[in-house]
Amino acid sequence: MFRLSLAIAAALASQLACAAVNLNTATKEELVALSGIGPAKAQAILDYRAQHGGFKSVEELKEVKGIGARRFEKLKPDLTLTPVAAKTAGREAKATAEPAKPQTRSRQ
């Protein structure tokens, strides 16, 4: 029974290790879990994301200081991206919508 539970735990751990990290939603801890990314580089990625309104492509990660072409190629299979426009489109629509007019009662 112990061997079965150990095998199940190992299978689950390998599935988690293979999960891609979304550059536009990843936490610092998720970024640090990537091979070759420590706390300082993870923070640099988060800072870049905040300053530029998110990543528009996975390749944009190369613009972050300390992420060169070689490191990027090693990271690329573990990265994914949710487009920025898809996340903000709903907020932009709400921001440009005409505000509701207050209802007034007429006195008679």
Phi, psi and omega per residue, in radians:
M1 nan -0.690 3.128
F2 -1.074 -0.714 3.141
R3 -1.109 -0.678 3.133
L4 -1.123 -0.815 -3.131
S5 -1.170 -0.590 3.074
L6 -1.145 -0.703 3.119
A7 -1.151 -0.706 3.123
I8 -1.138 -0.760 3.128
A9 -1.091 -0.714 3.124
A10 -1.137 -0.702 3.129
A11 -1.127 -0.739 3.125
L12 -1.149 -0.713 3.129
A13 -1.110 -0.672 3.127
S14 -1.203 -0.580 3.080
Q15 -1.155 -0.715 3.127
L16 -1.173 -0.639 -3.138
A17 -1.174 -0.453 -3.103
C18 -1.559 -0.108 -3.105
A19 -1.191 2.357 3.140
A20 -1.329 2.573 -3.139
V21 -1.734 2.211 3.139
N22 -1.462 2.057 -3.085
L23 -1.091 -0.485 -3.091
N24 -1.573 -0.108 -3.141
T25 -2.279 -0.110 -3.041
A26 -1.145 2.503 3.024
T27 -1.506 2.964 3.107
K28 -1.046 -0.704 -3.131
E29 -1.123 -0.692 3.111
E30 -1.150 -0.664 3.122
L31 -1.203 -0.695 3.125
V32 -1.110 -0.488 3.135
A33 -1.205 -0.285 3.104
L34 -1.283 2.528 3.134
S35 -1.116 2.207 3.095
G36 1.527 0.049 3.121
I37 -1.980 2.050 3.082
G38 -1.779 -3.078 -3.116
P39 -1.023 -0.657 -3.118
A40 -1.195 -0.775 3.126
K41 -1.202 -0.643 3.085
A42 -1.060 -0.742 3.111
Q43 -1.151 -0.658 3.099
A44 -1.096 -0.673 3.101
I45 -1.134 -0.784 3.123
L46 -1.107 -0.709 3.121
D47 -1.119 -0.771 3.120
Y48 -1.058 -0.784 -3.135
R49 -1.048 -0.746 -3.137
A50 -1.189 -0.704 -3.103
Q51 -1.245 -0.536 -3.049
H52 -1.875 0.138 3.104
G53 1.248 0.479 3.125
G54 1.733 2.919 3.131
F55 -1.545 2.377 3.095
K56 -1.620 -0.351 3.073
S57 -2.645 2.738 3.093
V58 -1.083 -0.643 -3.125
E59 -1.075 -0.419 3.135
E60 -1.098 -0.324 3.098
L61 -1.004 -0.490 3.121
K62 -1.120 -0.297 3.117
E63 -1.341 -0.275 3.137
V64 -1.314 2.311 -3.132
K65 -1.022 2.267 3.121
G66 1.668 -0.104 3.090
I67 -1.890 1.720 3.122
G68 -1.613 -3.122 -3.099
A69 -1.075 -0.711 -3.101
R70 -1.174 -0.816 3.123
R71 -1.120 -0.700 3.134
F72 -1.044 -0.771 -3.127
E73 -1.083 -0.581 3.085
K74 -1.258 -0.595 -3.105
L75 -1.431 -0.535 -2.980
K76 -0.835 -0.770 -3.133
P77 -1.119 -0.362 -3.100
D78 -1.683 0.092 -3.058
L79 -1.962 2.589 3.018
T80 -2.460 3.053 -3.069
L81 -2.630 2.334 2.942
T82 -1.715 2.146 -3.096
P83 -0.972 2.460 -3.134
V84 -1.100 -0.739 -3.092
A85 -1.046 -0.638 -3.124
A86 -1.164 -0.589 -3.124
K87 -1.358 -0.581 -3.018
T88 -1.740 -0.156 -3.072
A89 -1.034 -0.728 -3.141
G90 -1.133 -0.716 3.135
R91 -1.175 -0.692 3.134
E92 -1.143 -0.679 3.133
A93 -1.118 -0.710 3.122
K94 -1.176 -0.656 -3.099
A95 -1.190 -0.572 -3.104
T96 -1.617 -0.117 3.136
A97 -1.184 2.588 3.131
E98 -1.223 2.301 -3.133
P99 -1.135 2.579 -3.141
A100 -1.201 2.452 3.116
K101 -1.513 2.404 3.130
P102 -1.189 2.481 3.116
Q103 -1.429 2.387 3.093
T104 -2.118 2.547 3.115
R105 -1.633 2.408 3.081
S106 -1.554 2.411 3.137
R107 -1.556 2.378 3.127
Q108 -2.247 nan nan
